[in-house]
């Protein structure tokens, strides 16, 4: 079972999310919260696998709550589910350690997929959000991953380039294995090599670089 906490200050929306999640046999909602402080407390108490977290909440916003949860509950992965597309907030949340970022306009099956992706150790950012981040990055500090240089992309084999493109589209390792008709272990090898060649730290940066390099718009 994947144990979940759902944190959102709108009770109707929160209950709708909980009701949808509890229909899944492998998901169990073990706690809920209506503000950032209670979200952190619920994580400390329940030690869930995943917390679904809104951004704008009373007492403590999603950015600070994410920082505290990542620091104090390192085994809990944070998936943001919010109506906000503010560039600055998106960047702060990713830097704070959020594993995924989804918009509330997402379909239920996309939220459930994001939970399973996060539980599997992967990261997922809504492609629309990733596009916004790329547009913002042009004037940002070097701490933001720069677009890969042509010679860096040239280091990738054709298969590695295809893998990077599909990662940018939000696919996890299992889905990559299905797309390319190869084993998950082979996918992991490809992903590791792409990360090494492009000198990135995690899958979130791979998503951002794939979008910034224009690979996500390529036909496939």
PATOR-969489 format. One record per residue: x, y, z of N, C-alpha, C in turn; residue in three letters. Coordinates in steps of 0.05 Angstrom, whole numbers. Each point is the difference from the previous one (the first is absolute). Layout:
N
- n_xx,n_yy,n_zz,ca_xx,ca_yy,ca_zz,c_xx,c_yy,c_zz,res
- X,Y,Z,X,Y,Z,X,Y,Z,Ala
...
***
This chain:
220
- n_xx,n_yy,n_zz,ca_xx,ca_yy,ca_zz,c_xx,c_yy,c_zz,res
- 16,-24,0,-16,24,0,17,25,0,Unk
- -9,20,-15,13,26,0,-16,18,20,Unk
- 14,8,21,-14,15,21,2,30,-6,Unk
- -23,14,2,-2,28,-9,-11,18,21,Unk
- 10,25,-1,-13,22,14,-8,21,-21,Unk
- -24,11,3,-10,20,-19,-3,26,15,Unk
- 13,21,-10,-1,26,14,-10,22,-20,Unk
- -23,11,7,-12,21,-16,-20,15,18,Unk
- 0,27,-3,-17,16,18,-29,2,-9,Unk
- -6,-12,-24,-28,0,-9,-12,-27,6,Unk
- -18,-2,20,-9,-26,9,-15,-16,-22,Unk
- -15,13,-17,-15,-15,-21,20,-13,-19,Unk
- 19,16,-9,20,-11,-19,16,-22,14,Unk
- 8,4,25,16,-20,15,-15,-26,1,Unk
- -26,1,7,-16,-24,3,-4,-14,-28,Unk
- -2,16,-21,-2,-12,-27,25,-15,-7,Unk
- 23,11,6,25,-13,-5,2,-26,16,Unk
- -6,2,26,1,-24,17,-18,-22,-10,Unk
- -25,7,-7,-19,-19,-10,11,-14,-25,Unk
- 12,15,-18,10,-12,-25,24,-18,6,Unk
- 17,8,18,24,-16,6,-7,-26,14,Unk
- -20,1,17,-7,-24,16,-15,-21,-17,Unk
- -7,7,-25,-11,-20,-18,22,-19,-11,Unk
- 25,9,2,23,-16,-10,9,-20,21,Unk
- 3,-25,-8,6,-22,20,28,4,12,Unk
- 18,13,-14,27,2,11,6,27,14,Unk
- -21,16,3,3,26,13,-16,1,26,Unk
- 12,11,21,-13,3,26,5,28,11,Unk
- -21,16,4,2,26,12,1,-3,30,Unk
- 22,7,12,4,-4,29,-3,26,16,Unk
- -2,22,-14,-3,26,13,-7,22,-19,Unk
- -10,22,11,-6,23,-16,5,25,16,Unk
- 3,23,-14,6,25,14,-12,23,-16,Unk
- -7,22,15,-12,23,-13,19,24,0,Unk
- 24,-3,11,20,21,-1,28,-11,1,Unk
- 20,17,-5,27,-10,-2,11,-12,26,Unk
- -6,13,22,10,-11,26,-11,-28,5,Unk
- -26,-4,-5,-12,-26,4,11,-20,-20,Unk
- 7,9,-24,11,-18,-20,27,-12,10,Unk
- 17,18,11,25,-9,11,-4,-19,24,Unk
- -19,8,17,-6,-17,24,-10,-27,-9,Unk
- -17,-1,-20,-11,-26,-10,22,-17,-11,Unk
- 20,12,-13,22,-16,-10,17,-11,22,Unk
- 5,16,20,16,-9,23,-15,-22,15,Unk
- -26,2,1,-16,-20,15,-3,-26,-16,Unk
- -7,2,-25,-7,-23,-16,23,-12,-17,Unk
- 20,17,-5,22,-9,-17,-10,-12,-26,Unk
- -15,15,-16,-12,-11,-25,22,-3,-21,Unk
- -7,-15,-21,18,-3,-23,-1,26,-16,Unk
- -24,11,-3,-5,23,-17,-18,20,15,Unk
- 6,26,-4,-20,20,8,-8,16,-25,Unk
- -26,3,-3,-11,17,-21,-4,27,12,Unk
- 14,20,-10,2,26,14,-8,23,-18,Unk
- -18,17,11,-7,25,-14,22,21,6,Unk
- -1,22,-15,20,21,3,-9,21,20,Unk
- -22,13,-6,-10,22,17,-18,-11,22,Unk
- 10,-2,24,-15,-10,23,5,18,24,Unk
- -18,1,19,4,16,24,23,-9,17,Unk
- 11,18,16,20,-5,21,28,-7,-11,Unk
- 1,-15,-21,26,-7,-13,-5,-7,-29,Unk
- 13,14,-18,-5,-6,-28,14,-26,-9,Unk
- -6,-8,-25,10,-25,-10,30,-2,-3,Unk
- 12,23,-5,29,0,-3,14,-6,26,Unk
- -8,14,22,12,-5,26,-7,-28,10,Unk
- -25,-8,-5,-8,-27,9,16,-21,-14,Unk
- 5,4,-26,17,-19,-15,28,-2,11,Unk
- 12,23,6,27,0,12,0,-16,26,Unk
- -20,5,17,0,-14,26,-5,-30,-3,Unk
- -18,-7,-18,-6,-28,-4,24,-15,-11,Unk
- 13,12,-20,24,-12,-11,22,-4,21,Unk
- 3,21,18,21,-1,20,-7,-20,23,Unk
- -25,0,8,-8,-15,24,-12,-28,-6,Unk
- -10,-3,-24,-11,-26,-8,12,-8,-27,Unk
- 26,-6,-1,14,-4,-25,-11,-23,-17,Unk
- -15,-18,11,-11,-22,-16,-26,7,-12,Unk
- -12,23,7,-25,9,-11,5,17,-25,Unk
- -12,-7,-22,4,15,-24,-24,20,-4,Unk
- 6,24,-8,-19,22,-2,-9,3,-29,Unk
- -26,-3,-4,-12,5,-27,-19,24,3,Unk
- 6,21,-15,-15,25,1,-25,-3,-18,Unk
- -23,7,11,-25,1,-16,-13,27,5,Unk
- 1,18,-19,-8,27,5,-11,13,-25,Unk
- -14,22,4,-11,16,-23,21,20,-9,Unk
- 21,4,15,19,22,-5,21,-8,-20,Unk
- 4,17,-20,21,-4,-20,22,21,2,Unk
- 1,14,22,19,22,4,29,-11,-3,Unk
- 15,12,-18,27,-10,-6,18,-1,25,Unk
- -2,21,16,18,1,23,-7,-22,20,Unk
- -26,-5,5,-8,-21,18,9,-27,-10,Unk
- -4,-5,-26,8,-26,-12,29,-5,6,Unk
- 17,20,-6,29,-3,4,6,-5,29,Unk
- -12,16,18,6,-4,29,-8,-28,9,Unk
- -22,-10,-9,-9,-26,9,18,-22,-10,Unk
- 9,2,-25,18,-21,-11,27,2,15,Unk
- 9,24,5,25,3,15,-3,-9,29,Unk
- -24,2,11,-5,-8,28,-1,-31,3,Unk
- -3,-14,-23,1,-29,1,-25,-14,-9,Unk
- -20,15,-12,-24,-13,-10,7,-20,-22,Unk
- -12,-23,1,5,-21,-19,-17,4,-25,Unk
- -24,10,3,-17,4,-23,-16,26,2,Unk
- -9,9,-23,-16,25,0,-22,-3,-20,Unk
- -25,-1,10,-24,-3,-17,-19,23,5,Unk
- -15,6,-21,-20,21,3,-27,-13,7,Unk
- -17,15,13,-26,-11,8,-19,-6,-23,Unk
- 8,10,-24,-16,-7,-24,7,-28,-9,Unk
- 20,-13,12,8,-27,-8,-23,-19,4,Unk
- -1,-21,-16,-20,-21,3,8,-18,24,Unk
- -20,-13,11,5,-17,23,21,-22,-6,Unk
- -1,-11,-24,19,-21,-7,29,11,-2,Unk
- 3,26,-6,26,12,-1,11,4,28,Unk
- -17,7,19,8,3,28,9,-27,11,Unk
- -16,-21,-6,7,-27,10,26,-9,-13,Unk
- 3,5,-25,25,-7,-13,24,14,13,Unk
- -3,26,6,22,15,13,7,-12,27,Unk
- -20,-9,15,5,-13,26,17,-25,-4,Unk
- -8,-16,-19,15,-25,-5,28,5,-11,Unk
- 2,20,-17,27,8,-10,18,8,23,Unk
- -11,18,18,16,9,22,7,-23,19,Unk
- -18,-18,5,5,-22,18,21,-19,-12,Unk
- 1,0,-27,21,-17,-13,27,13,-1,Unk
- 2,24,10,26,13,1,5,20,-23,Unk
- -20,4,-17,3,18,-22,-12,27,6,Unk
- 4,19,-18,-11,27,4,-19,6,-24,Unk
- -20,16,5,-19,7,-21,-7,30,3,Unk
- 3,14,-22,-9,28,-1,-19,3,-23,Unk
- -23,12,5,-19,5,-21,14,14,-24,Unk
- -2,-11,-24,14,12,-23,-6,30,-4,Unk
- -24,9,7,-7,28,-2,16,16,20,Unk
- 5,-11,23,16,13,21,29,1,-9,Unk
- 10,-22,-11,27,-1,-9,6,20,-22,Unk
- -20,4,-18,3,20,-21,3,28,12,Unk
- -16,6,21,1,26,13,27,4,13,Unk
- 11,-21,12,26,2,12,22,7,-20,Unk
- -3,-12,-24,21,5,-20,-1,29,-9,Unk
- -24,11,-3,-2,28,-8,12,18,21,Unk
- -3,-8,25,10,16,22,31,-1,3,Unk
- 11,-22,-9,28,-5,5,19,18,-14,Unk
- -9,13,-21,18,15,-17,16,21,16,Unk
- -13,12,20,14,20,16,8,-8,28,Unk
- -1,-26,5,5,-9,27,30,-5,5,Unk
- 6,-4,26,28,-4,9,10,-27,-9,Unk
- 27,-5,0,12,-25,-8,-9,-24,16,Unk
- -13,4,23,-10,-22,16,-21,-15,-15,Unk
- -14,13,-19,-20,-13,-16,14,-15,-22,Unk
- -6,-25,-6,14,-15,-21,-2,14,-27,Unk
- 22,4,-13,0,13,-26,-7,-20,-21,Unk
- -8,10,-24,-6,-18,-22,25,-15,-7,Unk
- -2,-26,-6,24,-15,-8,12,11,-25,Unk
- 26,2,-1,13,9,-25,-2,-22,-21,Unk
- 3,9,-25,-3,-19,-22,18,-24,3,Unk
- 25,6,8,20,-22,2,-9,-20,23,Unk
- -14,10,20,-10,-18,21,-22,-18,-11,Unk
- -18,12,-15,-21,-16,-12,12,-20,-20,Unk
- 21,9,-14,12,-18,-20,13,-24,12,Unk
- 5,1,26,12,-23,14,-21,-22,3,Unk
- -25,7,-1,-21,-20,4,-4,-17,-25,Unk
- -4,-26,4,-8,-17,-22,-28,7,-9,Unk
- -8,-10,-23,-28,5,-9,-20,-10,20,Unk
- 5,-23,12,-19,-11,20,0,17,25,Unk
- 24,9,9,1,17,24,-15,27,-5,Unk
- 2,10,-24,-14,25,-6,-30,-5,0,Unk
- -9,-23,-10,-28,-7,1,-10,-3,29,Unk
- 17,-12,17,-7,-4,28,-2,27,13,Unk
- 18,19,-5,-1,27,11,-26,14,-8,Unk
- -7,-3,-26,-24,13,-9,-25,-10,14,Unk
- -2,-27,4,-23,-11,14,0,7,30,Unk
- 23,2,12,1,9,28,-11,29,1,Unk
- 7,16,-19,-11,28,-1,-30,0,-3,Unk
- -11,-21,-11,-29,-2,-3,-13,-12,24,Unk
- 16,-6,21,-11,-9,25,-2,-30,4,Unk
- 12,-16,-17,-1,-29,3,19,-10,21,Unk
- -9,-20,15,17,-12,20,14,-24,-12,Unk
- 16,-14,16,16,-22,-11,-17,-23,-11,Unk
- -22,-7,13,-17,-21,-9,-12,7,-27,Unk
- -9,25,-3,-12,9,-25,21,2,-22,Unk
- 25,8,7,21,0,-20,6,-28,-10,Unk
- -1,-19,18,5,-28,-8,-22,-9,-19,Unk
- -25,8,4,-21,-7,-18,3,13,-27,Unk
- 8,26,0,3,15,-25,21,-13,-18,Unk
- 23,-7,13,23,-10,-16,2,-30,-1,Unk
- -19,-14,14,-1,-29,0,27,-12,10,Unk
- 9,11,23,24,-10,12,-5,-3,30,Unk
- 18,-12,14,-3,-5,29,4,25,16,Unk
- -12,1,24,2,23,18,30,4,8,Unk
- 15,-21,4,28,3,7,16,13,-22,Unk
- -8,-7,-25,14,13,-23,-7,30,-1,Unk
- -26,6,6,-8,28,1,17,15,21,Unk
- 3,-12,24,15,13,21,29,5,-9,Unk
- 11,-18,-15,27,3,-10,1,24,-19,Unk
- -19,2,-18,-1,22,-19,-3,27,15,Unk
- -18,1,20,-5,24,15,26,9,15,Unk
- 13,-20,12,25,6,15,21,12,-19,Unk
- 2,-11,-24,20,10,-19,-7,28,-10,Unk
- -25,5,-4,-9,26,-9,7,21,22,Unk
- -6,-7,25,6,18,23,29,5,2,Unk
- 16,-21,-4,30,4,1,10,17,-22,Unk
- -9,-4,-24,10,15,-23,-9,29,1,Unk
- -24,6,10,-10,27,2,7,14,26,Unk
- 12,-16,18,10,11,26,-23,12,16,Unk
- -22,-16,3,-22,9,17,-2,-18,24,Unk
- -14,10,21,-1,-13,25,-25,-19,3,Unk
- -22,7,-13,-24,-15,5,-18,1,-25,Unk
- -22,-14,3,-19,-2,-23,-15,26,-5,Unk
- -4,16,20,-13,26,-4,16,17,-19,Unk
- 27,1,4,17,15,-18,-1,-11,-28,Unk
- -3,-27,-3,-2,-12,-26,-25,11,-15,Unk
- -22,1,15,-25,10,-12,4,29,-9,Unk
- 12,16,17,4,28,-7,19,3,-24,Unk
- 21,-15,-1,19,2,-22,-13,-10,-26,Unk
- -15,-21,1,-13,-11,-24,-19,21,-12,Unk
- -15,14,17,-18,21,-9,16,23,-12,Unk
- 21,9,15,16,23,-9,14,-6,-26,Unk
- 8,-25,-4,14,-7,-25,-18,-4,-23,Unk
- -27,2,5,-19,-2,-22,-7,-29,-7,Unk
- 9,-19,16,-5,-28,-7,-29,-8,4,Unk
- -14,13,19,-27,-8,7,-19,6,-24,Unk
- 7,20,-16,-17,8,-23,5,-18,-24,Unk
- 21,-16,1,7,-17,-23,-22,-22,-4,Unk
- -6,-7,-24,-19,-21,-5,13,-26,8,Unk
- -17,-19,10,11,-25,8,-21,-22,0,Unk
***
